[in-house]
Amino acid sequence: MGMNTLLIPLLCVVSAGLAFTVLGLGYKYASVVKSRAGSYGSVFAGAACCVGLARSLFEASAWGDWRLWALGASFGLAFTLCFTLFTHANRIGPVAVSWVMLNLSSLMAIALTVVFFNEPARWVDIPILALFTGMILLLNAGSRAPAKDGAKTAAGLVFWLCALAAFCLNGLGLFIWKIKGNTFPTGSNGAVLAVSFGLAAVLLTAFHVAGGRRNRPHEPLWRREDVKAGLMTGVCAAVGNVFLLGAMSLPAMVVYPLSQGVPMVGGVVAMAVFFRERFNTAKTASLLLSVVVLLLALFRDKI
């Protein structure tokens, strides 16, 4: 690739990382206000669907192409199942472990891309993968809150099955974007997001309404805090994925570490600024590793 053909995808993947940085703040806000998973998830997916529809108005959208609907429905189903299983895993076991597994799922997307699209591997990929994994583990160690009385710290069989399934589904979802980028790389990014999150919104809303009427008949189905958190994270997730889809011409070893490395760097700084979270040794080490990963990924072709 020449410099001109690399510049726009690189700008897209950095923009995706910045959007995912704000998404991380939204997740933190949802945690602070103790959002209920059902109402929060339905608003999240609905907001993301609306952003996708808005984006589709400004690009050539191949609504009649069956591949758009197949890929969109596949991602939407994967997202719905991943969200449901991940939420359940957080309820029954250690949250820190499930988050690590979810963040590491991009390694699965990289492996699938290498296998199915024959992207050439390079020696520099080994330190990128090693440092990327270490970055996530250190950040988790530095961000882990002290266990409180009654906290669920045991990881039983059901927890591991849910966390592992969420890992696979999230990795598959990221790989679906790579398939989309290689199948019809120009246009329809907003349309495929609208289909994906539209299906997720329908499914999550149906699950939430059915469960809410059965388990909480006297409580409102949607709380104001859940709506705020869902709107914030849904919009950021959709914007980030629009940019991520625009970066899929880059090798998987570049696009996935960059799209997660940028929010790692930005997230640590943003949490310190907005939520007064202190730096510690593990967070500082993770931040340094993030910078190294970003540099290696950016200059992978030259190295």
Phi and psi in degrees as a GROMACS rama.xvg file:
@    title "Ramachandran Plot"
@    xaxis  label "Phi"
@    yaxis  label "Psi"
@TYPE xy
-82.9751  170.15  GLY-2
-62.1079  -38.9407  MET-3
-66.4406  -39.4229  ASN-4
-74.8946  -19.4395  THR-5
-86.3977  -28.4575  LEU-6
-62.13  -49.8661  LEU-7
-63.951  -47.9464  ILE-8
-60.361  -36.901  PRO-9
-64.8181  -41.8017  LEU-10
-62.6188  -37.4963  LEU-11
-64.4734  -44.6524  CYS-12
-70.9663  -33.7167  VAL-13
-67.5074  -40.5698  VAL-14
-63.7318  -38.4505  SER-15
-61.4659  -42.8929  ALA-16
-61.5021  -39.534  GLY-17
-66.0054  -40.6132  LEU-18
-64.5195  -39.3521  ALA-19
-69.6583  -24.2817  PHE-20
-64.0799  -46.8009  THR-21
-65.6759  -34.1056  VAL-22
-58.9467  -40.6706  LEU-23
-60.5546  -38.763  GLY-24
-63.9637  -37.3927  LEU-25
-63.9916  -41.2898  GLY-26
-61.5976  -40.2212  TYR-27
-63.3274  -42.5496  LYS-28
-62.6395  -41.9772  TYR-29
-61.4636  -36.8578  ALA-30
-69.1569  -40.6995  SER-31
-64.1535  -41.6376  VAL-32
-87.4413  3.40474  VAL-33
55.8738  54.9608  LYS-34
-62.0468  141.237  SER-35
-80.3166  133.317  ARG-36
-57.6899  -42.9448  ALA-37
-65.0276  -51.9931  GLY-38
-68.7362  -38.8957  SER-39
-63.936  -46.9826  TYR-40
-65.0104  -38.6441  GLY-41
-66.3693  -40.3404  SER-42
-69.0291  -41.7735  VAL-43
-52.5952  -54.3271  PHE-44
-66.5733  -38.5642  ALA-45
-64.4531  -42.2439  GLY-46
-64.7167  -42.2728  ALA-47
-63.4816  -38.4995  ALA-48
-61.5698  -43.1507  CYS-49
-63.017  -40.6447  CYS-50
-63.7193  -41.1923  VAL-51
-61.6441  -43.1814  GLY-52
-62.8397  -42.3001  LEU-53
-61.9695  -42.5712  ALA-54
-63.4977  -36.2634  ARG-55
-64.2756  -21.0617  SER-56
-71.5654  -17.7117  LEU-57
-111.672  17.3645  PHE-58
-145.946  164.493  GLU-59
-75.3629  109.051  ALA-60
-105.58  119.824  SER-61
-87.5686  69.9221  ALA-62
-62.8643  -25.0647  TRP-63
-85.1613  -2.62097  GLY-64
-84.7908  121.04  ASP-65
-62.037  -27.1805  TRP-66
-65.0175  -36.0927  ARG-67
-60.6074  -45.5077  LEU-68
-70.224  -37.7346  TRP-69
-66.2952  -46.6682  ALA-70
-68.1195  -41.0628  LEU-71
-63.0164  -44.7108  GLY-72
-66.5381  -37.3909  ALA-73
-62.9784  -45.9685  SER-74
-66.5158  -42.0427  PHE-75
-60.6137  -41.605  GLY-76
-68.1735  -42.2187  LEU-77
-62.1398  -42.3445  ALA-78
-63.4078  -44.4341  PHE-79
-61.6838  -47.2061  THR-80
-66.0164  -41.6197  LEU-81
-62.3093  -46.0837  CYS-82
-60.778  -44.5988  PHE-83
-66.0361  -46.5144  THR-84
-70.0667  -39.0432  LEU-85
-64.5292  -42.2405  PHE-86
-62.5415  -42.0345  THR-87
-65.7391  -40.1527  HIS-88
-60.6867  -39.3205  ALA-89
-66.5561  -27.9295  ASN-90
-77.6199  -29.6554  ARG-91
-109.206  -5.2481  ILE-92
-150.856  -173.095  GLY-93
-65.9542  120.285  PRO-94
-62.4187  -37.2578  VAL-95
-59.3601  -40.0647  ALA-96
-67.7192  -44.3676  VAL-97
-65.6411  -35.4008  SER-98
-66.7753  -40.3244  TRP-99
-60.699  -45.7447  VAL-100
-63.5181  -38.8166  MET-101
-66.8928  -41.936  LEU-102
-67.2567  -31.0025  ASN-103
-80.8388  -3.86289  LEU-104
-65.9536  -18.7067  SER-105
-64.9771  -22.6893  SER-106
-63.2283  -34.8046  LEU-107
-66.7776  -41.7878  MET-108
-63.284  -38.9444  ALA-109
-63.031  -45.7163  ILE-110
-62.6111  -43.284  ALA-111
-64.254  -38.2267  LEU-112
-65.3601  -43.4003  THR-113
-61.7097  -40.4865  VAL-114
-72.6664  -47.4268  VAL-115
-90.256  -22.8081  PHE-116
-115.725  6.28409  PHE-117
53.1986  39.9029  ASN-118
-70.792  128.734  GLU-119
-66.1401  135.856  PRO-120
-88.2177  152.853  ALA-121
-132.347  159.359  ARG-122
-60.2481  -31.6194  TRP-123
-68.6448  -16.9306  VAL-124
-64.882  -29.8205  ASP-125
-63.7338  -52.4393  ILE-126
-65.7189  -30.7855  PRO-127
-61.6542  -48.1155  ILE-128
-65.9089  -42.057  LEU-129
-64.4643  -46.9229  ALA-130
-69.0697  -35.9387  LEU-131
-61.5204  -45.2513  PHE-132
-64.0865  -45.2229  THR-133
-62.225  -36.9764  GLY-134
-59.3912  -46.0299  MET-135
-67.1816  -43.6415  ILE-136
-64.5129  -41.2481  LEU-137
-67.9705  -40.9316  LEU-138
-62.9819  -40.3705  LEU-139
-63.7096  -43.3806  ASN-140
-62.8422  -38.311  ALA-141
-76.0365  -23.2891  GLY-142
-97.3525  -7.72902  SER-143
-67.9194  126.718  ARG-144
-80.1835  151.461  ALA-145
-59.4107  141.352  PRO-146
-65.8835  136.238  ALA-147
-101.718  164.297  LYS-148
-60.1017  130.442  ASP-149
87.7066  -2.73681  GLY-150
-67.3804  143.142  ALA-151
-85.0121  107.324  LYS-152
-112.229  -13.6635  THR-153
-79.936  140.36  ALA-154
-111.767  97.7285  ALA-155
-85.555  -178.289  GLY-156
-61.7739  -44.2904  LEU-157
-63.348  -40.0312  VAL-158
-58.6372  -48.9943  PHE-159
-64.0083  -36.9076  TRP-160
-65.2418  -42.9951  LEU-161
-66.5585  -45.0231  CYS-162
-65.6367  -40.616  ALA-163
-67.0703  -40.3744  LEU-164
-63.9943  -40.9542  ALA-165
-63.2217  -40.4074  ALA-166
-56.5284  -49.6932  PHE-167
-66.4491  -42.4922  CYS-168
-67.6159  -40.1029  LEU-169
-67.5528  -41.0115  ASN-170
-62.772  -39.8721  GLY-171
-63.9751  -39.5173  LEU-172
-61.818  -43.1935  GLY-173
-63.4244  -37.539  LEU-174
-68.4275  -33.249  PHE-175
-59.8581  -37.5051  ILE-176
-63.427  -35.7586  TRP-177
-67.3696  -39.205  LYS-178
-61.7312  -43.5339  ILE-179
-61.5042  -43.2441  LYS-180
-63.3888  -33.0964  GLY-181
-88.3001  -16.1511  ASN-182
-87.6678  -55.17  THR-183
-141.579  88.6952  PHE-184
-68.4204  -21.3872  PRO-185
-104.288  130.519  THR-186
77.6348  172.932  GLY-187
66.9135  11.7891  SER-188
-65.1188  -45.2424  ASN-189
-65.6706  -38.3333  GLY-190
-64.5013  -43.9298  ALA-191
-67.8042  -32.2864  VAL-192
-68.5642  -38.84  LEU-193
-62.8604  -43.2104  ALA-194
-64.6566  -45.8459  VAL-195
-59.7214  -58.3825  SER-196
-77.0679  -21.7319  PHE-197
-64.3445  -46.2696  GLY-198
-62.2679  -43.5421  LEU-199
-61.0662  -40.8203  ALA-200
-62.9396  -42.5637  ALA-201
-62.7878  -48.0829  VAL-202
-65.9429  -47.6917  LEU-203
-65.8675  -37.1564  LEU-204
-66.1307  -42.0273  THR-205
-62.6909  -44.5367  ALA-206
-62.2459  -41.8544  PHE-207
-67.1045  -45.2589  HIS-208
-64.4232  -44.4134  VAL-209
-63.5385  -45.3351  ALA-210
-69.6118  -37.5328  GLY-211
-66.045  -41.3094  GLY-212
-68.5706  -28.8098  ARG-213
-82.8174  -42.108  ARG-214
-98.4091  -29.3912  ASN-215
-132.859  65.2929  ARG-216
-64.9137  -22.051  PRO-217
-104.319  6.36012  HIS-218
-109.106  151.307  GLU-219
-64.4484  143.693  PRO-220
-67.3745  -35.6517  LEU-221
-125.261  119.771  TRP-222
-86.461  154.432  ARG-223
-60.0969  -39.8163  ARG-224
-64.5767  -39.0322  GLU-225
-65.2899  -39.4285  ASP-226
-65.3777  -44.4121  VAL-227
-60.206  -48.9148  LYS-228
-64.3304  -41.1177  ALA-229
-65.2861  -41.1348  GLY-230
-64.4142  -44.7808  LEU-231
-62.8298  -49.7125  MET-232
-74.0857  -35.115  THR-233
-64.1595  -43.9882  GLY-234
-64.4868  -45.2654  VAL-235
-64.0122  -40.8024  CYS-236
-63.4457  -42.6862  ALA-237
-67.4091  -44.4148  ALA-238
-61.6894  -44.2976  VAL-239
-60.7813  -41.3448  GLY-240
-71.7678  -31.1393  ASN-241
-59.5618  -47.5835  VAL-242
-67.6552  -37.8855  PHE-243
-62.2452  -41.1399  LEU-244
-64.0268  -32.3535  LEU-245
-73.2006  -9.69395  GLY-246
-105.917  5.78499  ALA-247
-72.8614  -4.20644  MET-248
-75.626  -15.2054  SER-249
-75.4465  155.06  LEU-250
-60.8544  149.978  PRO-251
-58.6476  -34.1192  ALA-252
-69.8046  -9.84726  MET-253
-103.485  -49.9554  VAL-254
-69.1626  -39.8542  VAL-255
-75.6486  -47.2958  TYR-256
-61.2782  -37.6854  PRO-257
-67.711  -44.4762  LEU-258
-66.9938  -23.0016  SER-259
-99.4259  -28.2843  GLN-260
-67.7598  -40.557  GLY-261
-61.0973  -49.5761  VAL-262
-66.8288  -23.9176  PRO-263
-64.212  -48.2104  MET-264
-64.1245  -52.2886  VAL-265
-64.7753  -35.3683  GLY-266
-66.7102  -41.4569  GLY-267
-61.6636  -44.2572  VAL-268
-67.6074  -44.0658  VAL-269
-64.3472  -40.588  ALA-270
-64.1991  -35.1265  MET-271
-68.4752  -35.8309  ALA-272
-78.2879  -48.4246  VAL-273
-91.5642  -29.4291  PHE-274
-117.114  10.2888  PHE-275
57.1895  30.5422  ARG-276
-77.9406  130.363  GLU-277
-81.8548  149.627  ARG-278
-75.0285  147.176  PHE-279
-138.991  -177.473  ASN-280
-60.5709  -44.8753  THR-281
-65.5967  -42.6136  ALA-282
-65.0148  -41.928  LYS-283
-62.9153  -43.3268  THR-284
-63.7873  -40.6672  ALA-285
-63.0246  -40.4626  SER-286
-62.6778  -42.8687  LEU-287
-65.0867  -42.4899  LEU-288
-62.9079  -37.2396  LEU-289
-60.1471  -43.0564  SER-290
-63.174  -42.0497  VAL-291
-63.7855  -44.2768  VAL-292
-60.3185  -43.7847  VAL-293
-60.6672  -43.985  LEU-294
-66.4351  -42.7957  LEU-295
-64.0239  -41.0042  LEU-296
-68.4445  -40.8237  ALA-297
-63.9131  -39.8725  LEU-298
-106.783  24.0237  PHE-299
-58.4597  -43.5211  ARG-300
-63.8983  -40.4594  ASP-301
-72.5531  -36.9376  LYS-302
